[in-house]
Amino acid sequence: MAEPDVELSRAQWGSRFGFLMAMLGAMVGAGNIWRFPYVTGQNGGGAFIIAYFLLLLVLAIPGLIAEVGFGRYAGKGVIGAFRKVAKSRGLVGLGVVVLVVNVALMSYYAPVVGWTLYYGVHSLLFTFTSAGFAPEAFWDGFRASAALSIGTHTAVMGLVAAILYLGIRRGVERLVIYAVPGLVLALGAITVRALTLPGAAEGLAFTFGVDWGKLAVGQTWVTALGQVLFSTGLGWGIALTVGSYLPDYDDI
C-alpha cells in the first residue's frame, strides 16, 4: 500500500518587498547588464527596444505572473510542482528538464560571477587606477591562472551554498533586500560615470540610434524574444521557485 504524501511546513517570504527584490535580483543580471546593450546596437537600436518591450508586455509579464501563481499554488520546487499537477510521468519530466537546464546554466554563469567578484575586489583595492595598469595583461594573467579561476568559482559556489543553508528568510531575503537596491544604486553611479568617458556619445548612438527598417526583419523579433526570455528568466523555474514561498493570501 502506497504511503500518503506528507506535506512538510515550508518557509515563506517575510515581506512583499523581499519577494519583489528577489524577482528583480533574478532579472538584473548578465542578460540585461552585459548582453542587452550590444544586442540592441546590433539589431536596430531603438527599433529593437520597441520590439523588446512589446514582447515583454505581451508574453513575458503574463508568463511570469502565471509562473509565480503556479509556484504559489504548488508550494514546491520545480520537480515537486510538476509532480503535484501531473497526470502522467511525462509532465513530471518537465520539472526535471527545468532543473537540468538550470544546472547547465550554472556551468557558465558561476565562472562569470567569479570574474565579477575578482574584478570587484581589485576595484576596491584601486588596482585599475594604479600607474602603468594594463587591462589586457591583467585579464590574460587571470585567465591563464587555473588557481585563480578555480578559486573564484569555488568562492562563488561557497557563498551561494551558505546563503541557501540559512534559508529563505535568514539567507535569501536578508541578502536581496539590501543587495538589490545597492546594485541598482551602483548601476546608476556606473552609468553616470560611463557617460563622462570618451566615446560615450558614440556608444549611445550605437545602442539607441533607431533603424526603423529592422522592425520589418524577422530576425530582429526572434532576437528580441530571446533577449526577453534571457532577461526575465521566464520558463527557467526561477519565478516558480520564488513564488512557491509566497503566502496563499498574498496578491501576485
Phi and psi restraints in degrees (value plus and minus 20) as a CYANA .aco file:
   2 ALA   PHI     -90.4   -50.4
   2 ALA   PSI     119.9   159.9
   3 GLU   PHI     -98.7   -58.7
   3 GLU   PSI     121.0   161.0
   4 PRO   PHI     -87.6   -47.6
   4 PRO   PSI     129.0   169.0
   5 ASP   PHI     -85.5   -45.5
   5 ASP   PSI     118.7   158.7
   6 VAL   PHI    -124.6   -84.6
   6 VAL   PSI     100.4   140.4
   7 GLU   PHI    -103.3   -63.3
   7 GLU   PSI      92.0   132.0
   8 LEU   PHI    -104.8   -64.8
   8 LEU   PSI     127.8   167.8
   9 SER   PHI     -84.4   -44.4
   9 SER   PSI     122.1   162.1
  10 ARG   PHI    -145.6  -105.6
  10 ARG   PSI     114.3   154.3
  11 ALA   PHI     -83.2   -43.2
  11 ALA   PSI     135.7   175.7
  12 GLN   PHI    -151.2  -111.2
  12 GLN   PSI     143.1   183.1
  13 TRP   PHI     -81.0   -41.0
  13 TRP   PSI     118.1   158.1
  14 GLY   PHI     -97.9   -57.9
  14 GLY   PSI     -40.9    -0.9
  15 SER   PHI    -172.9  -132.9
  15 SER   PSI     136.7   176.7
  16 ARG   PHI     -86.9   -46.9
  16 ARG   PSI     -53.0   -13.0
  17 PHE   PHI     -81.7   -41.7
  17 PHE   PSI     -61.1   -21.1
  18 GLY   PHI     -81.4   -41.4
  18 GLY   PSI     -61.4   -21.4
  19 PHE   PHI     -82.6   -42.6
  19 PHE   PSI     -66.3   -26.3
  20 LEU   PHI     -84.2   -44.2
  20 LEU   PSI     -59.6   -19.6
  21 MET   PHI     -87.5   -47.5
  21 MET   PSI     -54.8   -14.8
  22 ALA   PHI     -85.3   -45.3
  22 ALA   PSI     -61.7   -21.7
  23 MET   PHI     -85.7   -45.7
  23 MET   PSI     -63.8   -23.8
  24 LEU   PHI     -84.9   -44.9
  24 LEU   PSI     -61.6   -21.6
  25 GLY   PHI     -83.3   -43.3
  25 GLY   PSI     -52.1   -12.1
  26 ALA   PHI     -89.5   -49.5
  26 ALA   PSI     -44.0    -4.0
  27 MET   PHI    -116.4   -76.4
  27 MET   PSI     -51.5   -11.5
  28 VAL   PHI    -104.1   -64.1
  28 VAL   PSI      59.3    99.3
  29 GLY   PHI    -157.0  -117.0
  29 GLY   PSI    -174.6  -134.6
  30 ALA   PHI     -80.5   -40.5
  30 ALA   PSI     -51.8   -11.8
  31 GLY   PHI     -81.5   -41.5
  31 GLY   PSI     -54.1   -14.1
  32 ASN   PHI    -118.7   -78.7
  32 ASN   PSI     -57.9   -17.9
  33 ILE   PHI    -100.8   -60.8
  33 ILE   PSI     -61.9   -21.9
  34 TRP   PHI    -115.6   -75.6
  34 TRP   PSI     -66.6   -26.6
  35 ARG   PHI    -107.8   -67.8
  35 ARG   PSI     -58.1   -18.1
  36 PHE   PHI     -78.1   -38.1
  36 PHE   PSI     -67.0   -27.0
  37 PRO   PHI     -79.8   -39.8
  37 PRO   PSI     -66.9   -26.9
  38 TYR   PHI     -95.8   -55.8
  38 TYR   PSI     -51.0   -11.0
  39 VAL   PHI     -85.4   -45.4
  39 VAL   PSI     -58.7   -18.7
  40 THR   PHI     -82.0   -42.0
  40 THR   PSI     -68.0   -28.0
  41 GLY   PHI     -82.6   -42.6
  41 GLY   PSI     -55.1   -15.1
  42 GLN   PHI     -95.7   -55.7
  42 GLN   PSI     -36.1     3.9
  43 ASN   PHI    -143.6  -103.6
  43 ASN   PSI      15.6    55.6
  44 GLY   PHI      81.5   121.5
  44 GLY   PSI     -14.4    25.6
  45 GLY   PHI      39.8    79.8
  45 GLY   PSI    -136.7   -96.7
  46 GLY   PHI     -78.9   -38.9
  46 GLY   PSI     -53.4   -13.4
  47 ALA   PHI     -83.5   -43.5
  47 ALA   PSI     -61.1   -21.1
  48 PHE   PHI     -84.0   -44.0
  48 PHE   PSI     -59.4   -19.4
  49 ILE   PHI     -82.9   -42.9
  49 ILE   PSI     -58.9   -18.9
  50 ILE   PHI     -81.2   -41.2
  50 ILE   PSI     -68.1   -28.1
  51 ALA   PHI     -80.9   -40.9
  51 ALA   PSI     -60.6   -20.6
  52 TYR   PHI     -80.8   -40.8
  52 TYR   PSI     -69.7   -29.7
  53 PHE   PHI     -91.2   -51.2
  53 PHE   PSI     -51.6   -11.6
  54 LEU   PHI     -82.8   -42.8
  54 LEU   PSI     -66.1   -26.1
  55 LEU   PHI     -88.1   -48.1
  55 LEU   PSI     -52.9   -12.9
  56 LEU   PHI     -82.7   -42.7
  56 LEU   PSI     -64.8   -24.8
  57 LEU   PHI     -91.6   -51.6
  57 LEU   PSI     -60.3   -20.3
  58 VAL   PHI    -101.0   -61.0
  58 VAL   PSI     -57.5   -17.5
  59 LEU   PHI    -131.8   -91.8
  59 LEU   PSI     -72.5   -32.5
  60 ALA   PHI     -90.1   -50.1
  60 ALA   PSI     -67.4   -27.4
  61 ILE   PHI     -84.1   -44.1
  61 ILE   PSI     -68.4   -28.4
  62 PRO   PHI     -79.8   -39.8
  62 PRO   PSI     -58.7   -18.7
  63 GLY   PHI     -84.4   -44.4
  63 GLY   PSI     -60.7   -20.7
  64 LEU   PHI     -86.2   -46.2
  64 LEU   PSI     -59.8   -19.8
  65 ILE   PHI     -81.6   -41.6
  65 ILE   PSI     -63.8   -23.8
  66 ALA   PHI     -84.5   -44.5
  66 ALA   PSI     -60.3   -20.3
  67 GLU   PHI     -87.9   -47.9
  67 GLU   PSI     -61.3   -21.3
  68 VAL   PHI     -83.7   -43.7
  68 VAL   PSI     -62.1   -22.1
  69 GLY   PHI     -82.0   -42.0
  69 GLY   PSI     -60.5   -20.5
  70 PHE   PHI     -81.5   -41.5
  70 PHE   PSI     -64.4   -24.4
  71 GLY   PHI     -84.7   -44.7
  71 GLY   PSI     -61.7   -21.7
  72 ARG   PHI     -85.2   -45.2
  72 ARG   PSI     -60.5   -20.5
  73 TYR   PHI     -82.9   -42.9
  73 TYR   PSI     -65.2   -25.2
  74 ALA   PHI     -94.9   -54.9
  74 ALA   PSI     -57.8   -17.8
  75 GLY   PHI      44.9    84.9
  75 GLY   PSI       8.7    48.7
  76 LYS   PHI    -162.2  -122.2
  76 LYS   PSI     152.1   192.1
  77 GLY   PHI     -93.5   -53.5
  77 GLY   PSI    -194.0  -154.0
  78 VAL   PHI     -81.7   -41.7
  78 VAL   PSI     -64.2   -24.2
  79 ILE   PHI     -89.4   -49.4
  79 ILE   PSI     -65.9   -25.9
  80 GLY   PHI     -83.5   -43.5
  80 GLY   PSI     -55.3   -15.3
  81 ALA   PHI     -85.4   -45.4
  81 ALA   PSI     -66.8   -26.8
  82 PHE   PHI     -88.0   -48.0
  82 PHE   PSI     -53.3   -13.3
  83 ARG   PHI     -85.8   -45.8
  83 ARG   PSI     -54.2   -14.2
  84 LYS   PHI     -87.5   -47.5
  84 LYS   PSI     -55.1   -15.1
  85 VAL   PHI    -122.7   -82.7
  85 VAL   PSI     -23.1    16.9
  86 ALA   PHI     -94.4   -54.4
  86 ALA   PSI     120.3   160.3
  87 LYS   PHI    -127.8   -87.8
  87 LYS   PSI     -21.6    18.4
  88 SER   PHI    -168.1  -128.1
  88 SER   PSI     137.5   177.5
  89 ARG   PHI     -86.1   -46.1
  89 ARG   PSI     -46.2    -6.2
  90 GLY   PHI     -81.8   -41.8
  90 GLY   PSI     -57.9   -17.9
  91 LEU   PHI     -89.0   -49.0
  91 LEU   PSI     -56.5   -16.5
  92 VAL   PHI     -80.6   -40.6
  92 VAL   PSI     -54.0   -14.0
  93 GLY   PHI     -81.9   -41.9
  93 GLY   PSI     -45.6    -5.6
  94 LEU   PHI     -82.7   -42.7
  94 LEU   PSI     -58.7   -18.7
  95 GLY   PHI     -84.0   -44.0
  95 GLY   PSI     -57.9   -17.9
  96 VAL   PHI     -85.0   -45.0
  96 VAL   PSI     -61.6   -21.6
  97 VAL   PHI     -80.7   -40.7
  97 VAL   PSI     -64.8   -24.8
  98 VAL   PHI     -79.9   -39.9
  98 VAL   PSI     -62.9   -22.9
  99 LEU   PHI     -83.4   -43.4
  99 LEU   PSI     -64.1   -24.1
 100 VAL   PHI     -83.4   -43.4
 100 VAL   PSI     -60.2   -20.2
 101 VAL   PHI     -81.2   -41.2
 101 VAL   PSI     -62.0   -22.0
 102 ASN   PHI     -86.8   -46.8
 102 ASN   PSI     -57.1   -17.1
 103 VAL   PHI     -83.7   -43.7
 103 VAL   PSI     -61.1   -21.1
 104 ALA   PHI     -83.8   -43.8
 104 ALA   PSI     -61.0   -21.0
 105 LEU   PHI     -82.3   -42.3
 105 LEU   PSI     -57.6   -17.6
 106 MET   PHI     -83.2   -43.2
 106 MET   PSI     -44.3    -4.3
 107 SER   PHI     -84.6   -44.6
 107 SER   PSI     -46.0    -6.0
 108 TYR   PHI    -131.0   -91.0
 108 TYR   PSI     -45.0    -5.0
 109 TYR   PHI     -92.2   -52.2
 109 TYR   PSI     -62.0   -22.0
 110 ALA   PHI     -81.1   -41.1
 110 ALA   PSI     -63.5   -23.5
 111 PRO   PHI     -81.0   -41.0
 111 PRO   PSI     -57.8   -17.8
 112 VAL   PHI     -84.0   -44.0
 112 VAL   PSI     -61.0   -21.0
 113 VAL   PHI     -84.2   -44.2
 113 VAL   PSI     -55.7   -15.7
 114 GLY   PHI     -82.3   -42.3
 114 GLY   PSI     -61.8   -21.8
 115 TRP   PHI     -78.2   -38.2
 115 TRP   PSI     -66.4   -26.4
 116 THR   PHI     -80.5   -40.5
 116 THR   PSI     -62.8   -22.8
 117 LEU   PHI     -81.4   -41.4
 117 LEU   PSI     -63.6   -23.6
 118 TYR   PHI     -83.7   -43.7
 118 TYR   PSI     -66.8   -26.8
 119 TYR   PHI     -87.3   -47.3
 119 TYR   PSI     -54.9   -14.9
 120 GLY   PHI     -82.7   -42.7
 120 GLY   PSI     -62.9   -22.9
 121 VAL   PHI     -81.9   -41.9
 121 VAL   PSI     -64.8   -24.8
 122 HIS   PHI     -90.2   -50.2
 122 HIS   PSI     -46.5    -6.5
 123 SER   PHI     -86.4   -46.4
 123 SER   PSI     -61.5   -21.5
 124 LEU   PHI     -87.1   -47.1
 124 LEU   PSI     -46.5    -6.5
 125 LEU   PHI    -107.4   -67.4
 125 LEU   PSI     -17.6    22.4
 126 PHE   PHI      40.9    80.9
 126 PHE   PSI       9.8    49.8
 127 THR   PHI     -81.7   -41.7
 127 THR   PSI     -58.9   -18.9
 128 PHE   PHI     -96.2   -56.2
 128 PHE   PSI     -32.7     7.3
 129 THR   PHI    -124.8   -84.8
 129 THR   PSI     -16.5    23.5
 130 SER   PHI     -93.5   -53.5
 130 SER   PSI     134.2   174.2
 131 ALA   PHI     -84.7   -44.7
 131 ALA   PSI     115.4   155.4
 132 GLY   PHI      59.0    99.0
 132 GLY   PSI      -8.5    31.5
 133 PHE   PHI     -86.3   -46.3
 133 PHE   PSI     112.2   152.2
 134 ALA   PHI    -137.7   -97.7
 134 ALA   PSI      85.4   125.4
 135 PRO   PHI     -76.3   -36.3
 135 PRO   PSI     -64.7   -24.7
 136 GLU   PHI     -84.5   -44.5
 136 GLU   PSI     -62.9   -22.9
 137 ALA   PHI     -85.5   -45.5
 137 ALA   PSI     -56.9   -16.9
 138 PHE   PHI     -83.0   -43.0
 138 PHE   PSI     -67.1   -27.1
 139 TRP   PHI     -85.6   -45.6
 139 TRP   PSI     -63.7   -23.7
 140 ASP   PHI     -82.5   -42.5
 140 ASP   PSI     -58.0   -18.0
 141 GLY   PHI     -86.4   -46.4
 141 GLY   PSI     -60.6   -20.6
 142 PHE   PHI     -85.5   -45.5
 142 PHE   PSI     -66.1   -26.1
 143 ARG   PHI     -85.5   -45.5
 143 ARG   PSI     -51.7   -11.7
 144 ALA   PHI     -99.5   -59.5
 144 ALA   PSI     -32.4     7.6
 145 SER   PHI    -115.2   -75.2
 145 SER   PSI      89.2   129.2
 146 ALA   PHI     -84.0   -44.0
 146 ALA   PSI     -56.2   -16.2
 147 ALA   PHI     -82.8   -42.8
 147 ALA   PSI     -62.9   -22.9
 148 LEU   PHI     -87.6   -47.6
 148 LEU   PSI     -62.7   -22.7
 149 SER   PHI     -82.0   -42.0
 149 SER   PSI     -68.4   -28.4
 150 ILE   PHI     -88.4   -48.4
 150 ILE   PSI     -58.8   -18.8
 151 GLY   PHI     -84.1   -44.1
 151 GLY   PSI     -65.8   -25.8
 152 THR   PHI     -86.8   -46.8
 152 THR   PSI     -58.6   -18.6
 153 HIS   PHI     -83.0   -43.0
 153 HIS   PSI     -64.1   -24.1
 154 THR   PHI     -84.0   -44.0
 154 THR   PSI     -59.1   -19.1
 155 ALA   PHI     -82.7   -42.7
 155 ALA   PSI     -62.8   -22.8
 156 VAL   PHI     -83.3   -43.3
 156 VAL   PSI     -68.0   -28.0
 157 MET   PHI     -84.4   -44.4
 157 MET   PSI     -54.5   -14.5
 158 GLY   PHI     -85.7   -45.7
 158 GLY   PSI     -62.0   -22.0
 159 LEU   PHI     -82.7   -42.7
 159 LEU   PSI     -64.1   -24.1
 160 VAL   PHI     -82.2   -42.2
 160 VAL   PSI     -65.1   -25.1
 161 ALA   PHI     -81.4   -41.4
 161 ALA   PSI     -60.6   -20.6
 162 ALA   PHI     -85.1   -45.1
 162 ALA   PSI     -62.0   -22.0
 163 ILE   PHI     -84.7   -44.7
 163 ILE   PSI     -63.8   -23.8
 164 LEU   PHI     -87.2   -47.2
 164 LEU   PSI     -54.9   -14.9
 165 TYR   PHI     -82.5   -42.5
 165 TYR   PSI     -56.0   -16.0
 166 LEU   PHI     -91.0   -51.0
 166 LEU   PSI     -37.5     2.5
 167 GLY   PHI      76.3   116.3
 167 GLY   PSI    -197.6  -157.6
 168 ILE   PHI     -90.8   -50.8
 168 ILE   PSI     -60.6   -20.6
 169 ARG   PHI    -107.5   -67.5
 169 ARG   PSI     -69.5   -29.5
 170 ARG   PHI     -97.8   -57.8
 170 ARG   PSI     -40.2    -0.2
 171 GLY   PHI    -127.9   -87.9
 171 GLY   PSI     -96.0   -56.0
 172 VAL   PHI     -83.2   -43.2
 172 VAL   PSI     -71.8   -31.8
 173 GLU   PHI     -85.6   -45.6
 173 GLU   PSI     -62.1   -22.1
 174 ARG   PHI     -81.9   -41.9
 174 ARG   PSI     -54.1   -14.1
 175 LEU   PHI     -92.0   -52.0
 175 LEU   PSI     -71.0   -31.0
 176 VAL   PHI     -89.6   -49.6
 176 VAL   PSI     -50.1   -10.1
 177 ILE   PHI     -88.8   -48.8
 177 ILE   PSI     -39.1     0.9
 178 TYR   PHI    -125.6   -85.6
 178 TYR   PSI     -61.7   -21.7
 179 ALA   PHI     -90.4   -50.4
 179 ALA   PSI     -60.8   -20.8
 180 VAL   PHI     -88.3   -48.3
 180 VAL   PSI     -69.3   -29.3
 181 PRO   PHI     -78.9   -38.9
 181 PRO   PSI     -56.9   -16.9
 182 GLY   PHI     -83.3   -43.3
 182 GLY   PSI     -58.9   -18.9
 183 LEU   PHI     -84.1   -44.1
 183 LEU   PSI     -62.1   -22.1
 184 VAL   PHI     -82.6   -42.6
 184 VAL   PSI     -63.8   -23.8
 185 LEU   PHI     -83.9   -43.9
 185 LEU   PSI     -60.9   -20.9
 186 ALA   PHI     -83.9   -43.9
 186 ALA   PSI     -61.2   -21.2
 187 LEU   PHI     -83.6   -43.6
 187 LEU   PSI     -57.9   -17.9
 188 GLY   PHI     -82.5   -42.5
 188 GLY   PSI     -64.1   -24.1
 189 ALA   PHI     -85.3   -45.3
 189 ALA   PSI     -61.2   -21.2
 190 ILE   PHI     -84.7   -44.7
 190 ILE   PSI     -58.9   -18.9
 191 THR   PHI     -83.1   -43.1
 191 THR   PSI     -65.8   -25.8
 192 VAL   PHI     -80.4   -40.4
 192 VAL   PSI     -63.3   -23.3
 193 ARG   PHI     -84.4   -44.4
 193 ARG   PSI     -62.1   -22.1
 194 ALA   PHI     -82.3   -42.3
 194 ALA   PSI     -54.5   -14.5
 195 LEU   PHI     -89.0   -49.0
 195 LEU   PSI     -34.9     5.1
 196 THR   PHI    -115.7   -75.7
 196 THR   PSI     -24.2    15.8
 197 LEU   PHI    -104.5   -64.5
 197 LEU   PSI     135.4   175.4
 198 PRO   PHI     -79.9   -39.9
 198 PRO   PSI     118.2   158.2
 199 GLY   PHI      68.5   108.5
 199 GLY   PSI     -18.9    21.1
 200 ALA   PHI     -81.5   -41.5
 200 ALA   PSI     -61.1   -21.1
 201 ALA   PHI     -82.9   -42.9
 201 ALA   PSI     -61.5   -21.5
 202 GLU   PHI     -85.7   -45.7
 202 GLU   PSI     -58.4   -18.4
 203 GLY   PHI     -84.4   -44.4
 203 GLY   PSI     -61.8   -21.8
 204 LEU   PHI     -85.0   -45.0
 204 LEU   PSI     -60.2   -20.2
 205 ALA   PHI     -84.4   -44.4
 205 ALA   PSI     -59.4   -19.4
 206 PHE   PHI     -85.4   -45.4
 206 PHE   PSI     -61.4   -21.4
 207 THR   PHI    -100.3   -60.3
 207 THR   PSI     -60.4   -20.4
 208 PHE   PHI    -131.4   -91.4
 208 PHE   PSI     -25.2    14.8
 209 GLY   PHI     -81.5   -41.5
 209 GLY   PSI     115.5   155.5
 210 VAL   PHI    -115.2   -75.2
 210 VAL   PSI     103.0   143.0
 211 ASP   PHI    -131.9   -91.9
 211 ASP   PSI      71.4   111.4
 212 TRP   PHI     -79.3   -39.3
 212 TRP   PSI     -48.4    -8.4
 213 GLY   PHI     -82.0   -42.0
 213 GLY   PSI     -44.1    -4.1
 214 LYS   PHI     -86.1   -46.1
 214 LYS   PSI     -42.7    -2.7
 215 LEU   PHI     -87.7   -47.7
 215 LEU   PSI     -40.3    -0.3
 216 ALA   PHI    -112.2   -72.2
 216 ALA   PSI     -18.7    21.3
 217 VAL   PHI    -119.3   -79.3
 217 VAL   PSI     104.1   144.1
 218 GLY   PHI     -80.2   -40.2
 218 GLY   PSI     -55.5   -15.5
 219 GLN   PHI     -82.9   -42.9
 219 GLN   PSI     -49.8    -9.8
 220 THR   PHI     -81.2   -41.2
 220 THR   PSI     -64.4   -24.4
 221 TRP   PHI     -90.7   -50.7
 221 TRP   PSI     -57.0   -17.0
 222 VAL   PHI     -84.1   -44.1
 222 VAL   PSI     -64.3   -24.3
 223 THR   PHI     -85.5   -45.5
 223 THR   PSI     -59.7   -19.7
 224 ALA   PHI     -83.3   -43.3
 224 ALA   PSI     -60.2   -20.2
 225 LEU   PHI     -83.9   -43.9
 225 LEU   PSI     -63.5   -23.5
 226 GLY   PHI     -81.0   -41.0
 226 GLY   PSI     -59.6   -19.6
 227 GLN   PHI     -87.2   -47.2
 227 GLN   PSI     -59.4   -19.4
 228 VAL   PHI     -80.2   -40.2
 228 VAL   PSI     -66.6   -26.6
 229 LEU   PHI     -86.2   -46.2
 229 LEU   PSI     -58.5   -18.5
 230 PHE   PHI     -90.1   -50.1
 230 PHE   PSI     -57.6   -17.6
 231 SER   PHI     -91.3   -51.3
 231 SER   PSI     -63.8   -23.8
 232 THR   PHI    -110.8   -70.8
 232 THR   PSI     -39.2     0.8
 233 GLY   PHI      52.5    92.5
 233 GLY   PSI       0.4    40.4
 234 LEU   PHI     -81.9   -41.9
 234 LEU   PSI     108.5   148.5
 235 GLY   PHI      66.9   106.9
 235 GLY   PSI     -23.2    16.8
 236 TRP   PHI    -105.8   -65.8
 236 TRP   PSI     -28.8    11.2
 237 GLY   PHI      69.5   109.5
 237 GLY   PSI     -19.3    20.7
 238 ILE   PHI     -87.8   -47.8
 238 ILE   PSI     -73.1   -33.1
 239 ALA   PHI     -82.6   -42.6
 239 ALA   PSI     -56.4   -16.4
 240 LEU   PHI     -81.5   -41.5
 240 LEU   PSI     -67.7   -27.7
 241 THR   PHI     -86.8   -46.8
 241 THR   PSI     -64.5   -24.5
 242 VAL   PHI     -82.6   -42.6
 242 VAL   PSI     -61.8   -21.8
 243 GLY   PHI     -87.6   -47.6
 243 GLY   PSI     -44.6    -4.6
 244 SER   PHI     -87.5   -47.5
 244 SER   PSI     -35.0     5.0
 245 TYR   PHI    -118.7   -78.7
 245 TYR   PSI     -14.4    25.6
 246 LEU   PHI     -98.4   -58.4
 246 LEU   PSI     118.9   158.9
 247 PRO   PHI     -84.4   -44.4
 247 PRO   PSI     131.7   171.7
 248 ASP   PHI     -81.2   -41.2
 248 ASP   PSI     -50.0   -10.0
 249 TYR   PHI    -104.5   -64.5
 249 TYR   PSI     -28.4    11.6
 250 ASP   PHI     -97.2   -57.2
 250 ASP   PSI     121.4   161.4
 251 ASP   PHI    -101.2   -61.2
 251 ASP   PSI     107.8   147.8
